[in-house]
């Protein structure tokens, strides 16, 4: 989710929409209400990102949400939408100016920095008194992933809270070569399938590509807790809480040597490190068969919607929950809020109230969607309306509280949220889930090491260079840049975190 925001960084600042409690001809009636009744509604400002333009019917939807907010918690909500491209700059300005913010969308990549600056209120007491439904919906163990210095500062949204990694394949070629998808469990299994397809399709076929341009194969086959940045990782999500330099491990050497072999044998494209061609373009052109990617329930179906391709998946790394997967999308209460109790009450609605969630996710029933006969949770578009013409679409269901309360669009799996819940519950928990590294004590070394990784990552992890020659050079430059100092600092912080939280 964070990566999708980065790809949209060129968007312009979206309009700020102010909501009123009533609309149209009811304004005069509101003016005639006793002053005490008008004052009973606590005004809240909710700051959240929007990808692209604001839907033309946003005002209607926000008015409807306000009607529920007034009835259920005596609040009037003002939604302030900010383009993802301007998000960080605009929210920094809002903090600096002391502008009213009662609820703020948060992402894990800068969460610890915001907390360190004292910009968020601790939530433990507020959750206990005004937000009990959040912990029930999310699960207390996931809530602990946002605890810093003994206090909870964010509430992760209810969505896919873990990640698995696997191979996504063209169903046409799977059927053609009678590939047993269930038997694909290791990289050796992947290699056998790639060779079979390569042999059958001929020299123009380079069967495996990465999940996205600019990504390496290693980024889509992860069997360690990256601890947010891969500069010091936790192998197998445990390792007795001992951090290692992954680039020095046998596992890393074995992986890039295997990828190099695939490169030399024509199983992956020669320009994989630099190409801008998408995975879908390559498969449609008959130049690729499969790609490695992060997966979750419904992944193949969502990829089909994007590409029009029939796809099947094989899981290579079972689901694991880490700090990064849990904190990818959260909500917090800024210190600017003068009514944090009421803010928590509205946040609680976002996690527990189906009406509120579906208004934001899908809009107004009868106008923007209709229920499908025979289903409680499946919807479609009204007659004469489709995806392109509907007046409200907000494809950010993972953002607004509890996605498991959201309706499912006709054509998607009606059981998707049940399956996602099972996916989360069955996932392994990293032993370091909840740990957040503060790189400020080693910021000079951190910047230098990051630059070295950027220089070597793609060539090594796409098979483009000889690991025997380049890996020792890479490791040497990492050490010169200060990676050992960073790992020592990270280990120190992890040890302190483990002691504070009773993790052994």
C-alpha positions in Angstrom: 0.0 0.0 0.0 2.8 2.4 0.8 4.3 1.6 -2.6 1.1 2.4 -4.4 1.2 5.9 -2.8 4.7 6.5 -4.0 3.7 5.6 -7.5 1.0 8.3 -7.3 3.3 11.0 -6.0 2.7 13.3 -9.0 -1.0 13.8 -8.1 -2.1 17.4 -7.3 -3.4 18.4 -3.9 -7.0 17.3 -3.8 -9.8 19.7 -2.8 -10.8 19.9 0.8 -14.4 19.1 1.2 -16.3 20.6 4.2 -19.3 18.7 5.4 -22.6 20.0 6.7 -24.9 18.1 9.0 -27.9 18.7 6.8 -28.3 19.7 3.1 -30.6 21.5 0.7 -33.8 23.0 2.0 -33.1 21.8 5.6 -30.7 24.6 6.3 -33.4 26.9 7.6 -34.7 24.1 9.9 -31.2 23.7 11.4 -31.0 27.4 12.0 -34.2 27.2 14.0 -32.9 24.4 16.2 -32.1 25.4 19.8 -28.4 26.5 20.2 -27.9 23.7 22.8 -28.8 21.0 20.2 -26.4 22.5 17.6 -23.6 22.6 20.2 -24.2 19.0 21.1 -22.4 17.9 18.0 -18.6 17.8 18.5 -16.8 18.8 15.3 -14.0 16.5 14.2 -11.5 16.8 11.4 -10.4 13.6 9.7 -7.3 13.9 7.5 -6.8 11.2 5.0 -5.2 10.6 1.5 -7.0 10.3 -1.8 -5.5 8.7 -4.9 -6.5 10.7 -7.9 -9.4 13.0 -8.2 -12.1 13.3 -5.6 -15.4 11.6 -6.8 -18.0 14.1 -7.9 -20.5 12.7 -5.4 -18.2 12.8 -2.4 -20.2 15.6 -0.8 -23.3 13.4 -0.8 -21.5 10.5 0.8 -19.8 12.6 3.4 -23.2 14.2 4.3 -24.6 10.7 4.8 -21.7 9.7 7.0 -22.3 12.8 9.0 -25.9 11.8 9.5 -24.8 8.5 11.1 -22.1 10.3 13.1 -24.6 12.7 14.5 -27.0 9.9 15.4 -24.5 7.5 16.9 -21.9 9.6 18.6 -23.2 13.2 18.4 -20.3 14.3 16.1 -20.0 16.3 12.9 -17.1 15.2 10.7 -15.1 17.3 8.3 -13.1 15.1 5.9 -9.9 16.7 4.6 -8.6 14.8 1.7 -5.0 15.4 0.6 -3.4 14.1 -2.6 -1.0 11.3 -2.0 1.7 13.2 -3.8 1.5 16.1 -1.4 0.7 14.1 1.7 3.9 14.4 3.7 4.4 18.1 2.9 0.9 19.1 3.7 0.6 17.1 6.9 3.9 18.5 8.2 2.5 22.0 7.6 -0.6 21.1 9.5 1.4 19.9 12.5 3.6 23.0 12.4 0.7 25.4 12.2 -1.3 23.6 14.9 -4.2 23.1 12.5 -7.1 21.2 13.8 -6.7 17.4 13.2 -8.6 14.8 15.2 -7.9 11.7 13.2 -4.9 11.1 10.9 -4.1 8.3 8.5 -0.6 6.9 9.2 1.8 4.7 7.4 4.6 2.6 8.9 7.4 4.1 6.9 7.4 7.3 9.0 5.4 6.3 12.0 8.3 6.2 14.5 9.5 9.6 13.4 6.0 11.1 14.0 5.9 9.5 17.4 9.4 10.7 18.2 8.4 14.3 17.4 5.6 14.1 19.9 2.9 14.6 17.3 0.6 11.8 18.3 -1.4 11.1 21.4 -0.9 7.8 23.3 -4.1 5.7 22.8 -4.1 3.0 25.6 -6.6 4.8 27.8 -8.7 6.2 24.9 -9.0 2.7 23.5 -10.0 1.2 26.8 -12.7 3.9 27.4 -13.9 4.8 24.0 -12.6 2.3 21.5 -13.1 -1.3 22.8 -14.5 -2.4 19.4 -11.2 -1.7 17.7 -9.2 -4.2 19.7 -12.0 -6.7 19.3 -12.1 -6.3 15.5 -8.3 -6.1 15.0 -7.0 -8.5 17.7 -4.9 -7.3 20.6 -1.6 -8.9 19.3 -1.8 -6.8 16.1 -2.5 -3.7 18.2 0.7 -4.2 20.1 2.7 -3.7 16.9 2.2 0.0 17.2 3.4 0.2 20.8 6.4 2.6 21.2 8.0 3.3 24.6 5.2 1.4 26.3 2.3 3.3 24.6 0.1 2.5 21.6 0.1 5.3 19.1 -1.8 3.9 16.1 -4.5 1.5 15.2 -3.8 -0.7 12.2 -6.7 -1.1 9.8 -8.3 -4.5 9.5 -7.2 -6.0 6.2 -4.4 -8.4 5.1 -2.1 -8.1 8.1 0.4 -10.7 6.9 2.2 -11.4 3.7 3.0 -14.5 1.8 5.2 -14.8 -1.3 4.7 -17.0 -4.3 4.7 -17.7 -8.0 1.9 -16.3 -10.2 1.5 -18.1 -13.6 -0.4 -17.9 -16.8 -3.2 -20.4 -16.6 -3.1 -21.1 -20.3 0.5 -22.4 -20.1 -0.2 -24.2 -16.8 -2.9 -26.1 -18.6 -0.9 -26.6 -21.8 2.1 -28.2 -20.0 -0.1 -30.0 -17.3 1.8 -28.3 -14.5 0.8 -29.5 -11.0 0.5 -26.1 -9.2 0.1 -27.7 -5.8 3.5 -29.3 -6.1 5.4 -26.0 -6.5 6.8 -25.2 -3.0 10.5 -24.4 -3.4 12.8 -22.5 -5.8 13.9 -25.8 -7.2 10.3 -26.6 -8.0 10.0 -23.2 -9.7 13.1 -23.9 -11.7 11.8 -27.2 -13.0 8.6 -25.6 -14.2 10.5 -22.7 -15.8 12.7 -25.1 -17.7 9.7 -27.1 -18.9 7.9 -24.0 -20.3 11.2 -22.7 -21.8 11.8 -25.9 -23.6 8.3 -26.1 -25.0 7.9 -22.4 -26.0 11.3 -21.8 -27.5 14.1 -19.3 -27.4 11.9 -16.1 -27.3 10.4 -17.2 -24.0 12.1 -16.0 -20.9 9.5 -17.5 -18.5 10.1 -15.6 -15.2 9.9 -11.9 -14.6 9.8 -9.7 -11.5 6.5 -8.5 -9.9 7.1 -4.9 -11.0 9.6 -2.8 -12.9 12.3 -1.7 -10.6 11.9 -4.7 -8.3 14.4 -7.5 -7.8 13.5 -11.2 -7.4 14.8 -11.1 -3.8 12.1 -8.5 -2.9 9.4 -11.0 -3.9 10.9 -14.0 -2.1 11.3 -13.0 1.5 11.9 -15.5 4.3 13.2 -13.1 6.9 12.0 -10.1 8.9 13.5 -7.1 7.1 13.0 -5.0 10.3 11.7 -2.3 8.0 14.8 -1.8 5.7 16.9 -5.0 5.2 19.9 -3.3 6.8 20.2 -5.9 9.4 17.5 -8.6 9.3 16.0 -11.4 11.4 16.4 -14.7 9.6 13.3 -17.0 9.6 11.5 -14.3 11.6 13.2 -15.5 14.8 16.9 -16.4 15.0 16.8 -15.9 18.7 16.4 -12.1 18.1 19.9 -12.0 16.7 20.2 -9.6 13.8 22.5 -10.4 10.9 23.8 -8.7 7.8 21.7 -10.6 5.3 24.1 -9.8 2.4 26.8 -11.7 4.1 24.7 -14.9 4.7 24.9 -18.1 2.8 21.2 -17.8 2.1 21.7 -14.6 0.2 24.7 -16.0 -1.7 22.8 -19.1 -2.6 19.8 -17.1 -3.8 21.7 -14.7 -6.1 23.8 -17.6 -7.5 20.6 -19.4 -8.4 19.2 -16.3 -10.0 22.4 -15.9 -11.9 22.1 -19.4 -13.3 18.5 -18.7 -14.4 19.8 -15.6 -16.1 22.5 -17.5 -18.0 20.1 -20.2 -19.1 17.6 -17.7 -20.5 15.0 -18.3 -17.8 14.8 -14.6 -17.0 15.2 -11.6 -19.3 18.7 -10.2 -19.9 17.4 -6.6 -19.3 15.5 -7.4 -16.1 17.5 -4.9 -14.0 16.5 -2.0 -16.3 13.4 -2.8 -18.2 10.2 -0.8 -17.8 8.0 -3.5 -19.4 5.3 -4.8 -17.0 4.7 -8.4 -16.0 1.4 -8.3 -17.8 2.8 -6.9 -21.1 5.5 -9.7 -21.1 2.9 -12.5 -20.5 0.5 -11.1 -23.1 3.3 -10.9 -25.7 4.2 -14.5 -25.1 7.6 -13.5 -23.7 7.0 -14.6 -20.1 5.0 -17.2 -18.2 5.2 -16.3 -14.5 6.3 -13.7 -12.0 7.1 -13.7 -8.3 5.1 -11.5 -6.0 3.7 -10.9 -2.6 0.4 -12.7 -2.3 -2.8 -12.9 -0.3 -6.3 -14.4 -0.7 -7.9 -13.0 -3.9 -4.6 -12.0 -5.4 -5.0 -13.9 -8.7 -8.5 -12.5 -9.1 -7.4 -8.9 -8.5 -4.5 -9.4 -10.9 -7.0 -10.7 -13.5 -9.0 -7.5 -13.1 -5.9 -5.4 -13.8 -4.6 -7.5 -16.7 -7.5 -9.5 -18.2 -5.3 -12.6 -17.9 -6.3 -15.9 -16.3 -3.8 -16.6 -13.6 -3.0 -19.2 -11.0 -0.8 -19.0 -7.9 1.6 -21.2 -5.9 2.7 -20.3 -2.4 6.4 -20.4 -1.8 6.6 -18.6 1.6 3.7 -19.1 4.0 2.1 -15.9 5.5 4.0 -14.1 8.2 3.0 -11.0 10.1 5.7 -8.4 10.8 5.8 -4.8 12.0 5.9 -3.7 8.3 2.9 -5.7 7.2 0.8 -4.7 10.3 1.7 -1.0 10.3 1.3 -0.5 6.5 -2.0 1.4 7.1 -3.1 2.9 10.5 -4.9 5.7 12.2 -3.8 7.9 15.0 -5.0 10.9 17.0 -2.7 14.0 16.6 -1.7 16.1 19.6 -3.6 18.9 17.8 -6.9 17.3 18.7 -8.8 19.0 21.5 -11.4 16.3 21.6 -9.5 13.0 21.5 -12.3 11.1 23.3 -14.8 11.9 20.5 -12.2 11.3 17.9 -11.7 7.8 19.3 -15.5 7.3 19.3 -15.6 8.0 15.5 -12.6 5.8 15.0 -14.4 3.0 16.8 -17.3 3.4 14.3 -14.8 3.0 11.5 -13.9 -0.5 12.9 -17.4 -1.6 14.1 -20.2 0.1 12.1 -21.0 -1.5 8.8 -23.1 1.5 7.6 -20.2 4.0 8.1 -17.6 1.7 6.5 -19.7 1.0 3.4 -20.7 4.6 2.9 -17.1 5.5 2.6 -16.1 2.4 0.6 -19.0 2.3 -1.8 -21.3 5.3 -1.4 -25.0 5.5 -1.1 -27.2 2.4 -1.7 -29.5 2.8 -4.6 -27.4 5.6 -6.1 -23.9 4.2 -6.3 -24.6 0.5 -5.7 -27.4 -2.0 -5.2 -27.5 -5.3 -3.3 -27.3 -8.5 -5.3 -30.3 -10.8 -4.7 -29.4 -13.8 -2.6 -26.4 -12.2 -0.9 -26.1 -10.0 2.2 -22.7 -8.7 1.3 -22.5 -8.7 -2.5 -23.3 -5.5 -4.5 -23.4 -4.4 -8.1 -24.0 -1.2 -9.9 -27.5 0.2 -10.4 -29.1 -0.2 -13.9 -27.4 2.1 -16.4 -24.4 2.7 -14.2 -21.0 1.1 -14.4 -17.5 1.5 -13.0 -16.7 4.3 -15.3 -19.9 6.3 -14.9 -20.7 5.8 -11.2 -20.5 9.1 -9.3 -18.6 7.7 -6.4 -15.7 5.2 -6.2 -13.1 5.1 -3.6 -10.9 2.0 -4.1 -9.2 2.3 -0.8 -11.1 -0.2 1.3 -8.0 -1.2 3.2 -7.7 2.4 4.5 -11.0 3.2 6.2 -11.0 1.2 9.4 -12.3 -2.4 9.0 -12.3 -3.7 5.5 -13.9 -7.0 6.7 -17.2 -5.0 7.1 -17.0 -3.9 3.5 -19.4 -5.2 0.8 -17.9 -7.2 -2.0 -18.4 -6.2 -5.6 -20.3 -8.7 -7.8 -17.7 -11.0 -9.5 -15.4 -11.0 -6.6 -15.3 -13.9 -4.1 -18.2 -13.4 -1.6 -16.1 -15.2 1.0 -13.0 -13.1 0.5 -13.1 -11.4 4.0 -13.6 -14.8 5.7 -10.6 -16.1 3.8 -8.6 -13.0 4.6 -9.4 -13.4 8.3 -8.2 -17.0 8.2 -5.1 -15.9 6.4 -4.3 -13.4 9.2 -5.1 -15.9 11.9 -3.0 -18.7 10.4 0.0 -16.5 9.8 3.2 -16.9 11.7 4.2 -13.9 13.9 7.7 -12.6 13.6 9.4 -12.6 17.0 10.2 -8.9 16.4 6.6 -7.9 15.5 6.1 -4.5 17.1 9.8 -3.5 17.0 10.5 -0.2 15.2 14.1 0.9 14.5 15.1 4.5 15.1 17.9 5.2 12.7 18.6 8.7 13.9 21.7 7.7 16.0 23.3 6.3 12.8 21.8 8.5 10.2 25.0 9.3 8.4 25.9 5.6 8.0 22.3 4.8 7.2 22.3 7.1 4.2 25.7 5.8 3.0 24.6 2.1 3.3 21.3 2.8 1.5 23.2 4.3 -1.4 25.4 1.2 -1.7 22.4 -1.1 -1.6 20.7 0.9 -4.4 23.9 0.6 -6.5 24.2 -3.2 -6.2 20.8 -4.6 -5.5 19.3 -4.8 -8.9 22.3 -6.1 -10.8 22.9 -8.9 -8.2 19.3 -9.8 -7.6 18.3 -10.0 -11.2 21.2 -12.2 -12.3 22.8 -9.5 -14.4 26.3 -9.7 -12.9 28.6 -12.5 -11.6 28.1 -12.9 -7.9 31.6 -14.4 -7.5 33.1 -11.1 -8.6 30.5 -8.6 -7.4 29.2 -9.9 -4.1 32.6 -9.5 -2.2 32.8 -6.0 -3.6 29.3 -5.2 -2.5 29.9 -6.5 1.1 33.2 -4.6 1.3 31.5 -1.3 0.3 28.7 -2.0 2.8 31.2 -2.4 5.6 33.1 0.8 4.5 29.8 2.7 4.6 29.1 1.6 8.2 26.6 -1.3 8.0 28.2 -3.0 11.1 27.6 0.1 13.1 24.0 0.2 12.0 23.4 -3.4 12.9 25.0 -2.9 16.3 22.6 0.0 17.0 19.6 -1.9 15.7 20.6 -4.9 17.9 20.9 -2.7 20.9 17.4 -1.2 20.3 15.9 -4.7 19.6 17.4 -6.0 22.9 15.9 -3.1 24.8 12.5 -3.5 23.1 12.5 -7.3 23.9 13.3 -6.6 27.5 10.6 -4.0 27.8 8.0 -6.2 26.2 9.0 -9.5 27.8 9.9 -11.1 24.5 12.5 -13.9 24.8 
